[in-house]
Amino acid sequence: MQSEVKSGAESDALLVAAGIGGARIAHPLTLQRYVTRHFPDQENGRVIVIDPDGVLIADSTGSEHLGETYATPGRPELMRVLQTPEPTSEIRHSDTLRQDILVAAAPIIEETTFYGAVRVSELMGEVQDRVRRVIAGLAVIGLGALFAGLIVAFALAGSFSRPLTNLAAVAKRLGGGDLSARAETDQGASEIVQLARSFDDMADRLEATVKAQREFVANASHQLRTPLTGMKLRIEAAMAGAPSEEVRRQLEAADTEVDRLAGIVNRLLVMARRIEEGGPSEIDLDEAVHRALERWGERASRQGATLTAKGEGGRALGEQADLDQILDNLIDNAVAYAPGPVVIETGRADGRAFLAVVDVGPGIAADERRRVTDRFFRGRTAPKGGTGLGLAIVRELAEKWGGTVAVETADGGGTRIEVRLKAAT
């Protein structure tokens, strides 16, 4: 899947290069107007043009950096396209954006004259969002086909009912996360058989798309672990023999950044993890909170926070490891944002079990509450060093077991983040 994404990006870069052509390169002002008009500045994408010397001559985000040398080691794709005028692409981390980006560069060539190069870049989060939109579209198509089939089944009778009942059961399994569910029926009216085959074709595409997206994230994360471990070992070895205190401080800062990157990799692995076979188990909320207090008590105290628990407890349906991860992320978020009293509440409401973490910090702006559980989103008051993944993981783990996450203002100020799960009977 990664090669297909990169190939598509290279095609986009070639199209942009063809649209610019050599004629516009000779007129910088006209070129800049063309780029900003056709590729306006967006949050998730950027188009730049460099001349044969690697100098920036057009930028879709504005003219602030025009005239700067952009073909630098920090942008290897530009150096490659200048050395070998051929399309090139890669997925790399942007220190400026602090996110992974997909970049593709293509030369601007007319006949035998090399005029420069175009680079098109896009956030990897946007690429993954497109995959999810495809999945959602396939799911809508499948549900529409199922609904149409059910109408036909109720209009007719007899031999229609059994295969449609089977198809409904398969759709329910598919909607519940069983991507291997298939109708596999050749009995009944020809229309029903065709519907089942179409449904199975849709399920095949859905399974392939979901697996490809998850495997891409998981494989990328796994492959990052080995070089990260090597970097950490080398830094620690260098720290042991640091010739001066200043060098040691710099190495300690590098070691901290490696740890932070390793944390991002681990969180990506959590989000890519598939739901294992088998149903949920019963979880004691009081016991889960007690373990969280033991894990976090000393660390929270060092950061100026005090942890307390209250509520009637209860039992929820899910997975113990997932609930521990939810509590860890919520407590980590509260302690980092709002050192001070932090309360962990448990109980039942509206027939569901809940746990909530309440802090007394500055709170979250109303326009940001709906987005704080999005991947890589960081609010205006977010402390430095975060990844924007903590609450996204909380939401995904809660939804994995049919739960919800609500972010609201706590009584007296601060933030209250509540996770509701199915209650054990």
N, C-alpha and C positions, 0 to 999 in steps of 0.2 A: 504493500500500500504506500510505503514511503517513497518508493521509486516513481509511482504513478503521480503522487502529489508534486514531486520535484519536476517531473517531466511536464506536467501541466503548467507549472510556474515558468519553466523555460519557454514554453510556447507563448505564454502571455508576454514575456519580456521581448521575444522576437517580434510579436505583433506591434508592441509599442515602438520598438526600434524602427520597424518598417514605416510606421505612421509619422515618425519624426523625420527620417531621411537626412541626407547630407545637406540639403538646401537650407534647412532651418538652423543648422549648426553655425553657419556664417553670420547669423543675425541673433545675438544673444537675447536682446529684449523681446523679439518676436518669439523666440524659443521658450523663454520663461512664461510669457503670456499663454502660449499654447499648452504648456505642461500644467499650469495652474488652472486653466479653463477645462481641459479634458480630464485631468486627474486631480480634482480638488482635494485639499487636505482632509484626511479622515483619521479617526482614532486607530484604525487597524491596518492602514496601508500607506505606502509612500512610493513615489516614483522620482528618481534623480537621473541626471544626465551629466557625464563627465567628458572632457576632451581627451585627445590622445596622451596628454601629459598627466592625466589623473585629476585635473582641476574641476571642481564642481561648477557647471555652467547653467544648470536649471534644477529646480527643486519644487515638487508639488506642495511642500509645506511652507514655502515662502522664500524670500531672497536673502535671509539673514546670513546664511553660510556660503553664499556664492563667492567664488574666488579662492576658496580653501582647497587644499589638496585632500582628496577623499580616497585615493587609492593608497591605503596604508595597510600595515600588517593586521590592524584591527578589522579591516574589511577585505579579507582574502579573496572574495569573489571578484572584486574590482581589479585586484592585482593580476588574477588569472586571466581575465578577459582582455586586459591590456597586453599581456605577454603572448597569449594564444587567442586570437580573435574568434572564439567559439562560445556558444551558450554554455553557461555553467550555473549550478545551483547548489544550495546546501541548507541544512537546518542548523542554526547555531544560536548561542545565547547572546543577547544584546545587553552590554553593560549600561547603555544609555536608558533603555526601556526596562531593564531588569526582568526581561521575559525572553522566552525562546521565540525566534522568528524564522520564517521561511524566506530566503532571498534567492533571486535569480537575476543573472546579468547576461546581456546579449550585446554583441558588437553592432555598431551602425556602419554598414559598409555599402557603398554603391560602386558597382563594377569592381575595380581593384583598389579604391581609395578607402582608407580607414578614417572615419570622422570622430570616433569616440565610442562610448558605450552607454547603455541604459541599465539601470538596476531597479527591479521591482521588489518590494519587501512587504511582508504581511505577518501579523501576529499568528503564532501557532494556535492560540486559543480560537481565533476566527476560523482557521482551517478545520479544527475539531468541531466547531459549532455547525459548519456546513454539513459535516458527516452526520451530526445529530439531527439536523433538519431533514436530511435524506431518510434517516431512520423513521422520523415522525411521519413523513409523507408516505412511506411504505406502510406504516401501521394504519394510517387513515384509509389507504386504499384497501388494506386487508379487512378492516372493520366495515368499510362500505360494502365490500363483496359479501361479507358474512351477513350483514343486515339484509341485503337484497336476497340472499339465499333463504334467510328465515321467512321473509315475506312470501316467497314462492312456496315454501314448505307448508305454511299455514293456509295458503290458498288451495293447495292440492291436499292430498291425504295418502294414507297407506304407506306405500313404498318410499315416499319422500321423507317421512318423519325420522326414520332410523338413521340414515346417513347425515341428515342435518343435525340431529342431536349429537352425533359423534363429532361433526365439524365444530359445533359450538363448544364442546368439551375441549377440543384441541386448541381452539382460539383462546379459551380461558387459561389453559396451561401456558400458551405462548405469551399471553399478557402477564402471567405471573412470573415470567422469567425463564421458563423452560424452552430454550431456543431449539431444542431437538424435536419438539412436538410437530407431528405431521398428520394429515387426514388419511392419506394412503387408502382411498376407497375406490373401488371399481364397480360398486353395486348401486342400483337405483337408476333413476332417469338420466339420460345423457346430459341434461343441463346440470344436474347435481354432480355428476362425475367430473364434468368440465370445471365446475366451481371449485371442487376439492383440489383438482390439479392446479388451478390458478392460485388457490390459497397456498398450496405446498410450494409453488414456484416463488410466491411472495415471501414465504417463511424462509426459504433457502437464501434469498437475497438479504433478508433482514438478518439472519444468523451470520452470514458472511461479513456483512457490514459491521455489525456489533463486534464480532470477534476480531476483525482487522483493526478497528479503532482501539479496542482494549489491549490487543497484543502490541500495537505500535507504542502505546504509552508504557506498558509493562516492559517491553524489550528495551526501549530507550532508557528507562530507569535502571534496569538490571545492568546494561552495558556501561552506564555511568558509574556504577558502584566500584568497579575495579580501579579505574584511574583515580577516583576520589580517595580510595584507600591508599593507593601508592603515593598520592600527593601528601596525605596526612602523615604517613610514615616518614617521608623525606623531610617534611617541615619539622616534625618532632626531633629527628636526628640532627637537623641543623640547629635547632634551639639548644640542644644539649652542648653543642660546641660553639655557641655564639660568641664572637670576639668582643662584643660590647653590649651594654644595656640597651642602646638604641636599636641595634640589630635584633636583639631579643624581642623588643617591643613590636617591631615590624613583623617578625615571624609569628608572634602570638596573635597579631591582628589577622595575618593570613590564615592561621590555624582556625580562628573563629569563623572566617568566611567559608572555609572548607566544611566546617561543621554545619553551617547554615545551609549550604548547598546540599549536603548529605540529607539534611532534614527535608528539603524540598523533594529530593528523590524518593525518600521513604513515604512522604505524603502522596506523591503521585502513584506509588505502588498500592497504597491503601485504596485510592479512588479507582484504580484499574482492576482491583480484586473482584473476581466473580463470586456470586452467591453460591455457596457450596450446596451439594445435594442434601435433601432432608429438610424437615420443617424446623421452625423456631423452637427454642427451649424456654422454660420459665426462668426468669431472672429476679432475684431479690434486690429491690432497689436500695434498701437499707445497707445490705452487705456491700453492694457496689459503691455506694457513697463512702462507707467506712474505709474500704480499700483506697479510694481516691484521697481521702484525708490523710491516710498514712503515707501515700506516695508524695503528696504535695505540701504537707504541713510545714516541714523544715524549709523548703525552697520558698514557699509563700512568705514565711516569716522573714527570710533574708531580704525579700523585696518589699517589705513593709506592709504585707497583707495578712489578715487573720481569717481563717476558714472555719465556718460553723455549719452545722446541718440541723434542719428542722423539718417537721411534717410527719405524716402518718405512714410513710413508706408505701409498701405494696409490692406486687409482683407484676412484671411485664413480660411480653413475648418478644423474643429476639435472640441475640447471640451475645454471650458474656464479653467476648473480646471487643465486639462492636460498641457495647455500652461503656466499657472502660475507655475506649478511644474517644467516645463522645464526651465523657466527663473530663478527660485529660485536656481536650481541645477547648472546652468551655472554661475550665478553670485557668488554663494558660492564657486565654484571651482576657479574662477578667483581671488576673493579676498583672498582666502586661499593660492594660489600658488604665486600670484604676486601682493602684495599691491602696489598701484600706480594708474595711470589713467586706467579706465576700460570704454570702449565704447560699447554701445548696438546699433547695426545697424539693420534697417528694410528696406524692399523694395520688388521689384519683379525682377526676373531674369529667363530667359528661360521659361516664362509662369507660374512660380510658385512663391509663396510668401516665403520670407525668413526672419529670424532674426539671428543675429550673435552677439557673445560677444567676444570682442577683448581686450587682456591685453598686458602688456609690460614686462612680466616676462621672466624667463630663457628659455621658450619654451619647446617643447616635442621632444625627440629624434625621428629621422625618423623611426627607427625600432620599436618604441612603439606606433606610431600614430594609427595603425590599431587595436591595442589591448586595447587602453584606454577606449573604450566603452564596453569592456567585463566585466562581473560581477566579482567583487573582485580583478580586476587588479589594481596594484599601481605601478607607474613609479619610476625610480630611484630618481627623484627630488621631489617626493610627500612629503608633510608635514606630520608630525606625527599626529595621531589621526583620520585620515580619514578611510573610510570603503571600498573604491573601488566600491561603488554602484551608486554614483551620476551620472556619465556620462552613465552608463548602463541603468539607468532609463530614461535619456534623449532619448537614442536611442530607447528603447522599446515604449515610449510614442509617439515618432515621427512615428515609423513604424506602430503603431496602427492606425494612420490616413493616411497611405500611404506616409509618409514623409521619409526623409533621414537626416543623420548627417555626416558632413565633418569636419575633424580636419586638420588644415594646419598652416604653419608659417605665422604670420602677417607681413605686410610691416614694415620694420624697426626693426624686432625682436618680440619676444613674441608669443602668440598663438591666433589663430582665430578659433572659433568653430561655425559652421553655421548649422542651422536647416532649411530645406526646407519643406514646406507643400503645399498641393493643394491650389491654389488661388481661392477665391470666385469670381464668375463672376458678 
